[in-house]
Amino acid sequence: MTTIPNASAKGIPVHAVGDTGSQVTLVTLEAARRLGLRITRHSRPLLKPLWPDGTPHVAYGRANVELHVENSPRAWAHAVVVDWHCRWEVLLGRDMLATLGVSPASPAMLRRSNGATTIPDHAGKHIDGPWRRTTEAAYEDFPDTAPSHDLATAVTAEPSAAAAQIPEPVHARPMRAQLALPTGFFVEERDDEFVRLDALYPEATPDSISERTHHQCTSGASAQALAAELWTARSALREYPGGCPPPAAYAPIRPPMRDGAESLFVVQHSLSPAAREAVENAAQVRLRYGIDEESGAFSQLPIFTKSKPGTDERRVLFDDSGNNCLNMRSVGMQLPRPAERVQFLRDARIVSSIDMASFFTQLRLAAD
C-alpha cells in the first residue's frame, strides 16, 4: 500500500493510498460524509479480512466519486464505502490506478521487492552481505505505509453502474503482513529490578576498551586505531564485570512490554561450520576478549511474539541471530526484511540480546 500524493475527490484534497492487491476502490464513511457523497446502502458487498479464518466484513454501502491525481485525467469510480477508522480516506484499487495512470511501484520499492525474492546460492555466504550492511538512511526513500492489519482486501469484482449484489464466494488471497511493532508498543517502566540488572552492564570507557583489546594488536598505533573505532559506538557498548559471561546469558533482561507481547522462548545452539566461517570472513573488527583458541560458539536471543487478532497463533516479530537466519531459511520460514527490522528498532525502547559469536559481548540499544 503506497501513499498517492496530491489526490483529490470532487476537487477536495484527500489522503489517498494505492493498493494493487485490491479489486475495488474504497472510501471511508467519514470521508464520504465530508465530501458530501450520495451513499447507496441497498448493495453492501463483503470484504475479505486479513486472516483467512476471519469473518468477512460487510461494507457500509456504495457511492460514485470523481477522483483526480496531479498530472492525470479525472475519472469516476464506483467506490465501496467502509466504516473504518484508518489513516487513509480513499484506497485506489488496481483498476482505478491503471485508469489514472498511477504506478505505485517506486524505484525504492522495486529494489526492496527484488531483494526479498532473491534466493542466495548458499545462506552462509550471504549472512553478512549487503542486506545486512544497509544503513537506516537507505530506507528514507521508502514510501509511507500503513500497518497491514488496517487493510481488508475486497473480494467482489468491480461494481457495475447498477450496483447489483455480487453472489461470488469469498476467494482466499495471499496474506500481506509486516513484522513490525506498532508505535508505542514498548512502555517505559524502569522499576528496581530493571535498574539492578541494567547496572550490571556499566558504560565502556577508553581504559576498559584498551585493557580488553591491547593484546590483539601488534603495535601501539593499531591499538589506538581499534580503540578509536570502538569508541564511536560507546553509546551502545556495555562492559560486563568479572570476566565471566553476563547474567543475561542465563536470564535475559526482559524489556518492559504491554500486554499482548511476550518473550516466547530463548534460542541457544552451536553455530554451524558454514555460519562460523561466514562470521569469521565478514567481521572486520572483532573482540575476542582473550579467547584465542578454537571453541564452540552459541547464539542466544529472546524472540518476541504477538498473537494474531481472534486467534491463539503467534508470529515472530524479531529474530536477528546469524544461525537462526540459516536455520529459518533451511526450513523455508520467511525472515523479516531489513526495512522491517529498522521499523522494529525504531519502536523499541530497549532490546537486550547476546552477541551471536560468543557470550562475552553485551550490546544494548541506545535510548535515542
C-alpha positions as a Markdown table, in Angstrom:
| # | Residue | x | y | z |
|---|---|---|---|---|
| 1 | Met | 0.0 | 0.0 | 0.0 |
| 2 | Thr | 1.5 | 3.3 | -1.2 |
| 3 | Thr | 0.6 | 6.9 | -0.4 |
| 4 | Ile | -0.7 | 8.8 | -3.5 |
| 5 | Pro | 0.3 | 12.4 | -3.2 |
| 6 | Asn | -1.8 | 15.4 | -4.4 |
| 7 | Ala | -5.0 | 13.3 | -4.7 |
| 8 | Ser | -8.4 | 14.9 | -4.6 |
| 9 | Ala | -12.1 | 13.8 | -4.7 |
| 10 | Lys | -14.7 | 16.2 | -6.1 |
| 11 | Gly | -12.0 | 18.8 | -6.1 |
| 12 | Ile | -11.3 | 18.4 | -2.3 |
| 13 | Pro | -7.9 | 17.2 | -1.2 |
| 14 | Val | -8.0 | 13.7 | 0.4 |
| 15 | His | -5.5 | 11.3 | 1.9 |
| 16 | Ala | -5.4 | 8.6 | -0.7 |
| 17 | Val | -3.4 | 5.4 | -0.9 |
| 18 | Gly | -3.0 | 2.8 | -3.7 |
| 19 | Asp | -3.1 | -1.0 | -3.3 |
| 20 | Thr | -2.6 | -3.2 | -6.4 |
| 21 | Gly | -4.0 | -6.1 | -4.5 |
| 22 | Ser | -7.4 | -4.6 | -4.1 |
| 23 | Gln | -10.0 | -5.1 | -6.8 |
| 24 | Val | -12.2 | -2.2 | -5.9 |
| 25 | Thr | -11.8 | 1.4 | -4.7 |
| 26 | Leu | -12.6 | 2.1 | -1.1 |
| 27 | Val | -13.7 | 5.3 | 0.7 |
| 28 | Thr | -14.2 | 5.6 | 4.4 |
| 29 | Leu | -17.6 | 6.6 | 5.7 |
| 30 | Glu | -16.2 | 9.7 | 7.4 |
| 31 | Ala | -14.6 | 10.9 | 4.2 |
| 32 | Ala | -17.7 | 10.2 | 2.2 |
| 33 | Arg | -19.8 | 12.4 | 4.5 |
| 34 | Arg | -17.1 | 15.1 | 4.4 |
| 35 | Leu | -17.2 | 15.0 | 0.6 |
| 36 | Gly | -21.0 | 15.0 | 0.5 |
| 37 | Leu | -21.3 | 11.8 | -1.4 |
| 38 | Arg | -24.6 | 10.1 | -2.0 |
| 39 | Ile | -24.3 | 6.6 | -0.4 |
| 40 | Thr | -26.4 | 3.7 | -1.6 |
| 41 | Arg | -27.0 | 1.1 | 1.0 |
| 42 | His | -29.1 | -1.5 | -0.8 |
| 43 | Ser | -25.9 | -3.2 | -2.0 |
| 44 | Arg | -23.3 | -4.0 | 0.7 |
| 45 | Pro | -20.6 | -6.2 | -0.6 |
| 46 | Leu | -18.5 | -8.5 | 1.6 |
| 47 | Leu | -14.8 | -7.7 | 2.1 |
| 48 | Lys | -12.3 | -10.4 | 2.9 |
| 49 | Pro | -10.4 | -9.9 | 6.2 |
| 50 | Leu | -6.6 | -10.2 | 6.6 |
| 51 | Trp | -6.8 | -13.6 | 8.3 |
| 52 | Pro | -8.3 | -16.4 | 6.3 |
| 53 | Asp | -10.4 | -17.8 | 9.1 |
| 54 | Gly | -11.8 | -14.4 | 10.0 |
| 55 | Thr | -15.4 | -13.2 | 9.4 |
| 56 | Pro | -15.9 | -11.2 | 6.1 |
| 57 | His | -16.6 | -7.5 | 6.7 |
| 58 | Val | -19.9 | -6.1 | 5.5 |
| 59 | Ala | -19.4 | -2.8 | 3.7 |
| 60 | Tyr | -21.5 | 0.2 | 4.6 |
| 61 | Gly | -22.6 | 0.8 | 1.1 |
| 62 | Arg | -21.5 | 2.2 | -2.3 |
| 63 | Ala | -21.0 | 5.7 | -3.8 |
| 64 | Asn | -19.9 | 7.3 | -7.0 |
| 65 | Val | -17.0 | 9.7 | -6.6 |
| 66 | Glu | -14.9 | 11.7 | -9.0 |
| 67 | Leu | -11.1 | 11.2 | -8.4 |
| 68 | His | -8.2 | 13.2 | -9.6 |
| 69 | Val | -4.4 | 12.9 | -9.2 |
| 70 | Glu | -1.9 | 15.5 | -10.3 |
| 71 | Asn | -0.9 | 15.2 | -13.9 |
| 72 | Ser | -3.6 | 12.6 | -14.6 |
| 73 | Pro | -7.1 | 12.7 | -16.1 |
| 74 | Arg | -10.2 | 12.9 | -13.9 |
| 75 | Ala | -12.1 | 9.6 | -13.6 |
| 76 | Trp | -15.3 | 8.5 | -11.9 |
| 77 | Ala | -15.1 | 5.5 | -9.6 |
| 78 | His | -17.8 | 3.2 | -8.2 |
| 79 | Ala | -16.4 | 3.1 | -4.7 |
| 80 | Val | -17.3 | 0.8 | -1.8 |
| 81 | Val | -17.9 | 2.8 | 1.5 |
| 82 | Val | -16.5 | 1.2 | 4.6 |
| 83 | Asp | -17.0 | 2.2 | 8.2 |
| 84 | Trp | -13.3 | 2.0 | 9.3 |
| 85 | His | -11.1 | 4.3 | 11.4 |
| 86 | Cys | -7.7 | 4.2 | 9.5 |
| 87 | Arg | -5.0 | 6.6 | 8.3 |
| 88 | Trp | -6.3 | 6.9 | 4.8 |
| 89 | Glu | -9.5 | 8.3 | 3.4 |
| 90 | Val | -9.6 | 6.8 | -0.2 |
| 91 | Leu | -7.9 | 3.5 | -1.3 |
| 92 | Leu | -7.4 | 3.2 | -5.0 |
| 93 | Gly | -7.8 | -0.3 | -6.4 |
| 94 | Arg | -5.8 | -1.9 | -9.2 |
| 95 | Asp | -8.2 | -0.9 | -12.0 |
| 96 | Met | -8.5 | 2.7 | -10.8 |
| 97 | Leu | -4.7 | 3.1 | -10.5 |
| 98 | Ala | -4.5 | 2.0 | -14.2 |
| 99 | Thr | -7.2 | 4.4 | -15.2 |
| 100 | Leu | -5.5 | 7.3 | -13.5 |
| 101 | Gly | -2.1 | 6.2 | -14.9 |
| 102 | Val | -0.6 | 5.9 | -11.4 |
| 103 | Ser | 2.2 | 3.4 | -10.8 |
| 104 | Pro | 2.7 | 2.8 | -7.1 |
| 105 | Ala | 5.9 | 0.9 | -7.6 |
| 106 | Ser | 8.7 | 3.4 | -6.9 |
| 107 | Pro | 12.4 | 2.5 | -7.6 |
| 108 | Ala | 12.9 | 2.0 | -3.9 |
| 109 | Met | 10.0 | -0.4 | -3.7 |
| 110 | Leu | 11.3 | -2.3 | -6.7 |
| 111 | Arg | 14.7 | -2.6 | -5.1 |
| 112 | Arg | 13.1 | -3.9 | -1.9 |
| 113 | Ser | 10.9 | -6.3 | -3.8 |
| 114 | Asn | 13.7 | -7.7 | -5.9 |
| 115 | Gly | 15.9 | -8.1 | -2.8 |
| 116 | Ala | 13.2 | -10.0 | -0.9 |
| 117 | Thr | 12.7 | -12.5 | -3.8 |
| 118 | Thr | 16.4 | -13.2 | -4.5 |
| 119 | Ile | 17.4 | -16.6 | -3.2 |
| 120 | Pro | 21.1 | -16.9 | -2.3 |
| 121 | Asp | 23.0 | -19.9 | -3.5 |
| 122 | His | 24.3 | -20.6 | 0.0 |
| 123 | Ala | 22.9 | -18.9 | 3.0 |
| 124 | Gly | 26.2 | -19.0 | 4.9 |
| 125 | Lys | 27.9 | -16.9 | 2.2 |
| 126 | His | 25.4 | -14.1 | 2.5 |
| 127 | Ile | 24.9 | -14.0 | 6.3 |
| 128 | Asp | 26.6 | -10.6 | 6.3 |
| 129 | Gly | 26.0 | -9.5 | 2.7 |
| 130 | Pro | 24.9 | -6.1 | 1.5 |
| 131 | Trp | 21.4 | -6.5 | 3.0 |
| 132 | Arg | 23.0 | -6.7 | 6.5 |
| 133 | Arg | 25.2 | -3.7 | 6.0 |
| 134 | Thr | 22.4 | -1.4 | 4.7 |
| 135 | Thr | 22.2 | 1.7 | 6.9 |
| 136 | Glu | 19.0 | 3.2 | 8.2 |
| 137 | Ala | 19.4 | 6.2 | 5.9 |
| 138 | Ala | 18.9 | 3.9 | 2.9 |
| 139 | Tyr | 15.3 | 3.4 | 4.0 |
| 140 | Glu | 14.4 | 7.1 | 4.0 |
| 141 | Asp | 13.3 | 6.8 | 0.3 |
| 142 | Phe | 10.7 | 4.1 | 1.2 |
| 143 | Pro | 7.1 | 5.4 | 0.8 |
| 144 | Asp | 4.9 | 5.8 | 3.8 |
| 145 | Thr | 2.9 | 2.7 | 4.5 |
| 146 | Ala | 0.2 | 1.8 | 7.0 |
| 147 | Pro | 0.2 | -1.3 | 9.2 |
| 148 | Ser | -1.1 | -4.3 | 7.3 |
| 149 | His | -3.8 | -5.1 | 9.8 |
| 150 | Asp | -5.6 | -2.0 | 8.8 |
| 151 | Leu | -6.2 | -3.5 | 5.3 |
| 152 | Ala | -9.1 | -5.6 | 4.1 |
| 153 | Thr | -8.9 | -6.8 | 0.5 |
| 154 | Ala | -12.2 | -6.6 | -1.4 |
| 155 | Val | -13.4 | -9.9 | -2.6 |
| 156 | Thr | -16.0 | -8.6 | -5.0 |
| 157 | Ala | -15.5 | -7.6 | -8.6 |
| 158 | Glu | -15.5 | -4.0 | -9.8 |
| 159 | Pro | -19.2 | -2.9 | -9.1 |
| 160 | Ser | -21.3 | -2.1 | -12.2 |
| 161 | Ala | -23.3 | 1.1 | -12.7 |
| 162 | Ala | -26.4 | -0.7 | -11.4 |
| 163 | Ala | -24.6 | -1.7 | -8.2 |
| 164 | Ala | -26.1 | -5.1 | -8.2 |
| 165 | Gln | -25.4 | -7.7 | -5.5 |
| 166 | Ile | -22.5 | -9.9 | -6.4 |
| 167 | Pro | -23.1 | -13.5 | -5.4 |
| 168 | Glu | -19.5 | -14.7 | -5.9 |
| 169 | Pro | -18.0 | -16.5 | -2.9 |
| 170 | Val | -15.1 | -15.2 | -0.8 |
| 171 | His | -11.8 | -16.1 | -2.5 |
| 172 | Ala | -8.6 | -16.5 | -0.5 |
| 173 | Arg | -5.8 | -14.2 | -1.4 |
| 174 | Pro | -2.1 | -14.2 | -0.3 |
| 175 | Met | -1.7 | -12.7 | 3.1 |
| 176 | Arg | 0.2 | -9.4 | 3.4 |
| 177 | Ala | 1.7 | -8.7 | 6.8 |
| 178 | Gln | 4.5 | -6.7 | 8.2 |
| 179 | Leu | 6.6 | -7.9 | 11.2 |
| 180 | Ala | 7.0 | -4.5 | 12.8 |
| 181 | Leu | 5.6 | -3.5 | 16.2 |
| 182 | Pro | 3.1 | -0.7 | 16.3 |
| 183 | Thr | 4.2 | 2.7 | 17.5 |
| 184 | Gly | 4.4 | 2.9 | 21.3 |
| 185 | Phe | 4.2 | -0.8 | 21.8 |
| 186 | Phe | 7.0 | -0.8 | 24.4 |
| 187 | Val | 6.3 | 1.2 | 27.6 |
| 188 | Glu | 8.9 | 2.9 | 29.7 |
| 189 | Glu | 8.7 | 1.2 | 33.1 |
| 190 | Arg | 12.0 | 1.2 | 34.8 |
| 191 | Asp | 11.4 | -0.4 | 38.2 |
| 192 | Asp | 14.0 | -1.5 | 40.8 |
| 193 | Glu | 14.6 | -4.8 | 39.0 |
| 194 | Phe | 15.4 | -3.1 | 35.7 |
| 195 | Val | 17.8 | -0.7 | 37.4 |
| 196 | Arg | 19.5 | -3.6 | 39.2 |
| 197 | Leu | 20.0 | -5.6 | 36.0 |
| 198 | Asp | 21.0 | -2.6 | 34.0 |
| 199 | Ala | 23.7 | -1.6 | 36.5 |
| 200 | Leu | 25.4 | -4.9 | 35.8 |
| 201 | Tyr | 26.5 | -3.5 | 32.4 |
| 202 | Pro | 28.4 | -0.3 | 33.0 |
| 203 | Glu | 29.3 | 2.0 | 30.1 |
| 204 | Ala | 32.5 | 1.3 | 28.3 |
| 205 | Thr | 35.4 | 3.7 | 29.0 |
| 206 | Pro | 38.6 | 4.3 | 27.0 |
| 207 | Asp | 40.6 | 2.5 | 29.7 |
| 208 | Ser | 38.3 | -0.6 | 29.7 |
| 209 | Ile | 38.4 | -0.8 | 25.9 |
| 210 | Ser | 42.2 | -0.6 | 25.8 |
| 211 | Glu | 42.5 | -3.2 | 28.5 |
| 212 | Arg | 40.4 | -5.6 | 26.5 |
| 213 | Thr | 42.0 | -5.1 | 23.1 |
| 214 | His | 45.7 | -4.2 | 23.6 |
| 215 | His | 46.8 | -7.9 | 23.3 |
| 216 | Gln | 45.1 | -8.2 | 19.9 |
| 217 | Cys | 47.2 | -5.5 | 18.2 |
| 218 | Thr | 50.9 | -5.8 | 17.0 |
| 219 | Ser | 51.6 | -2.1 | 17.6 |
| 220 | Gly | 50.5 | 0.8 | 19.7 |
| 221 | Ala | 49.2 | 2.7 | 16.6 |
| 222 | Ser | 46.9 | -0.2 | 15.6 |
| 223 | Ala | 45.7 | -0.5 | 19.2 |
| 224 | Gln | 44.8 | 3.2 | 19.3 |
| 225 | Ala | 43.0 | 2.9 | 15.9 |
| 226 | Leu | 41.0 | -0.1 | 17.2 |
| 227 | Ala | 40.1 | 1.7 | 20.4 |
| 228 | Ala | 39.0 | 4.8 | 18.4 |
| 229 | Glu | 36.8 | 2.6 | 16.2 |
| 230 | Leu | 35.1 | 1.1 | 19.2 |
| 231 | Trp | 34.7 | 4.4 | 20.9 |
| 232 | Thr | 32.5 | 5.6 | 18.1 |
| 233 | Ala | 29.9 | 3.0 | 19.4 |
| 234 | Arg | 30.2 | 4.0 | 23.0 |
| 235 | Ser | 26.5 | 4.9 | 23.3 |
| 236 | Ala | 25.6 | 1.2 | 22.7 |
| 237 | Leu | 28.6 | -0.6 | 24.1 |
| 238 | Arg | 28.4 | -2.0 | 27.6 |
| 239 | Glu | 31.0 | -3.9 | 29.6 |
| 240 | Tyr | 30.4 | -6.9 | 31.8 |
| 241 | Pro | 32.1 | -7.3 | 35.2 |
| 242 | Gly | 34.3 | -10.1 | 36.5 |
| 243 | Gly | 35.5 | -11.6 | 33.2 |
| 244 | Cys | 32.6 | -14.1 | 33.1 |
| 245 | Pro | 29.6 | -14.5 | 30.9 |
| 246 | Pro | 27.0 | -11.8 | 31.7 |
| 247 | Pro | 23.9 | -12.7 | 33.7 |
| 248 | Ala | 21.8 | -12.2 | 30.6 |
| 249 | Ala | 23.3 | -15.5 | 29.3 |
| 250 | Tyr | 21.3 | -17.3 | 31.9 |
| 251 | Ala | 18.4 | -14.9 | 32.5 |
| 252 | Pro | 17.9 | -12.4 | 29.6 |
| 253 | Ile | 16.7 | -9.0 | 30.6 |
| 254 | Arg | 13.1 | -8.7 | 29.6 |
| 255 | Pro | 12.2 | -5.4 | 28.1 |
| 256 | Pro | 9.1 | -3.7 | 29.6 |
| 257 | Met | 6.2 | -4.6 | 27.3 |
| 258 | Arg | 2.5 | -4.1 | 27.2 |
| 259 | Asp | 0.0 | -7.0 | 27.5 |
| 260 | Gly | -0.2 | -8.9 | 24.3 |
| 261 | Ala | 3.6 | -9.4 | 23.7 |
| 262 | Glu | 5.7 | -11.9 | 25.5 |
| 263 | Ser | 9.2 | -13.5 | 25.3 |
| 264 | Leu | 8.2 | -16.8 | 23.8 |
| 265 | Phe | 11.5 | -18.7 | 24.2 |
| 266 | Val | 15.2 | -18.3 | 24.0 |
| 267 | Val | 17.2 | -19.9 | 21.3 |
| 268 | Gln | 20.6 | -21.4 | 22.1 |
| 269 | His | 22.5 | -23.7 | 19.8 |
| 270 | Ser | 26.0 | -24.1 | 18.4 |
| 271 | Leu | 26.9 | -22.2 | 15.3 |
| 272 | Ser | 27.2 | -24.4 | 12.2 |
| 273 | Pro | 30.6 | -24.5 | 10.4 |
| 274 | Ala | 29.2 | -22.5 | 7.5 |
| 275 | Ala | 27.8 | -19.8 | 9.8 |
| 276 | Arg | 31.1 | -19.6 | 11.7 |
| 277 | Glu | 33.1 | -19.3 | 8.5 |
| 278 | Ala | 30.9 | -16.6 | 7.3 |
| 279 | Val | 31.2 | -14.7 | 10.6 |
| 280 | Glu | 35.0 | -15.0 | 10.6 |
| 281 | Asn | 35.3 | -13.8 | 7.0 |
| 282 | Ala | 32.9 | -10.9 | 7.3 |
| 283 | Ala | 34.0 | -9.4 | 10.7 |
| 284 | Gln | 36.5 | -6.6 | 10.2 |
| 285 | Val | 36.6 | -5.6 | 13.9 |
| 286 | Arg | 36.4 | -8.5 | 16.3 |
| 287 | Leu | 36.5 | -8.5 | 20.1 |
| 288 | Arg | 37.9 | -11.8 | 21.3 |
| 289 | Tyr | 38.3 | -10.8 | 25.0 |
| 290 | Gly | 41.1 | -13.3 | 25.4 |
| 291 | Ile | 39.5 | -16.2 | 23.6 |
| 292 | Asp | 42.3 | -17.2 | 21.1 |
| 293 | Glu | 41.8 | -20.9 | 20.9 |
| 294 | Glu | 39.1 | -22.6 | 18.8 |
| 295 | Ser | 35.9 | -23.2 | 20.8 |
| 296 | Gly | 32.2 | -23.7 | 20.3 |
| 297 | Ala | 30.1 | -20.6 | 19.9 |
| 298 | Phe | 26.5 | -20.1 | 20.7 |
| 299 | Ser | 23.7 | -17.7 | 19.8 |
| 300 | Gln | 21.0 | -16.8 | 22.2 |
| 301 | Leu | 18.3 | -14.2 | 21.6 |
| 302 | Pro | 14.9 | -13.6 | 23.0 |
| 303 | Ile | 12.1 | -13.9 | 20.4 |
| 304 | Phe | 9.1 | -11.6 | 21.0 |
| 305 | Thr | 5.8 | -12.5 | 19.6 |
| 306 | Lys | 2.3 | -11.1 | 19.3 |
| 307 | Ser | -0.9 | -13.1 | 18.9 |
| 308 | Lys | -3.0 | -12.6 | 15.8 |
| 309 | Pro | -6.4 | -11.0 | 16.3 |
| 310 | Gly | -9.0 | -13.5 | 17.4 |
| 311 | Thr | -6.6 | -16.5 | 17.4 |
| 312 | Asp | -4.1 | -18.3 | 19.5 |
| 313 | Glu | -1.5 | -18.3 | 16.8 |
| 314 | Arg | 1.6 | -16.2 | 17.3 |
| 315 | Arg | 4.1 | -14.8 | 14.9 |
| 316 | Val | 7.8 | -14.0 | 15.3 |
| 317 | Leu | 8.4 | -10.2 | 15.5 |
| 318 | Phe | 12.2 | -10.1 | 15.8 |
| 319 | Asp | 15.0 | -12.7 | 15.4 |
| 320 | Asp | 18.4 | -11.3 | 14.4 |
| 321 | Ser | 20.8 | -14.1 | 15.3 |
| 322 | Gly | 23.0 | -15.3 | 12.5 |
| 323 | Asn | 22.5 | -19.1 | 13.0 |
| 324 | Asn | 18.7 | -18.6 | 13.3 |
| 325 | Cys | 18.7 | -16.9 | 9.9 |
| 326 | Leu | 20.4 | -20.0 | 8.4 |
| 327 | Asn | 18.0 | -22.4 | 10.2 |
| 328 | Met | 14.9 | -20.5 | 9.3 |
| 329 | Arg | 16.0 | -20.4 | 5.6 |
| 330 | Ser | 16.6 | -24.1 | 5.6 |
| 331 | Val | 13.0 | -24.8 | 6.8 |
| 332 | Gly | 11.5 | -22.2 | 4.5 |
| 333 | Met | 10.4 | -19.7 | 7.1 |
| 334 | Gln | 10.0 | -16.1 | 6.0 |
| 335 | Leu | 12.5 | -13.7 | 7.7 |
| 336 | Pro | 11.9 | -10.0 | 8.5 |
| 337 | Arg | 13.3 | -7.8 | 5.8 |
| 338 | Pro | 15.8 | -5.1 | 6.6 |
| 339 | Ala | 13.2 | -2.3 | 6.5 |
| 340 | Glu | 11.0 | -4.2 | 8.9 |
| 341 | Arg | 14.0 | -4.7 | 11.3 |
| 342 | Val | 14.6 | -0.9 | 11.2 |
| 343 | Gln | 10.9 | -0.2 | 12.0 |
| 344 | Phe | 11.1 | -2.7 | 14.9 |
| 345 | Leu | 14.1 | -1.0 | 16.4 |
| 346 | Arg | 12.5 | 2.5 | 15.9 |
| 347 | Asp | 9.6 | 1.4 | 18.0 |
| 348 | Ala | 11.6 | -0.4 | 20.7 |
| 349 | Arg | 12.9 | 1.4 | 23.8 |
| 350 | Ile | 15.5 | -1.2 | 24.7 |
| 351 | Val | 16.4 | -4.6 | 23.3 |
| 352 | Ser | 18.8 | -6.9 | 25.2 |
| 353 | Ser | 20.5 | -9.8 | 23.5 |
| 354 | Ile | 23.6 | -11.9 | 23.3 |
| 355 | Asp | 26.2 | -11.4 | 20.6 |
| 356 | Met | 25.9 | -14.3 | 18.1 |
| 357 | Ala | 29.6 | -15.1 | 18.2 |
| 358 | Ser | 30.1 | -15.5 | 22.0 |
| 359 | Phe | 28.6 | -14.7 | 25.4 |
| 360 | Phe | 31.3 | -12.2 | 26.0 |
| 361 | Thr | 29.8 | -9.1 | 24.4 |
| 362 | Gln | 26.6 | -7.4 | 25.6 |
| 363 | Leu | 25.1 | -4.7 | 23.3 |
| 364 | Arg | 22.3 | -2.5 | 24.4 |
| 365 | Leu | 20.2 | -0.3 | 22.2 |
| 366 | Ala | 20.8 | 3.4 | 23.0 |
| 367 | Ala | 17.9 | 5.5 | 24.2 |
| 368 | Asp | 18.0 | 7.6 | 21.1 |
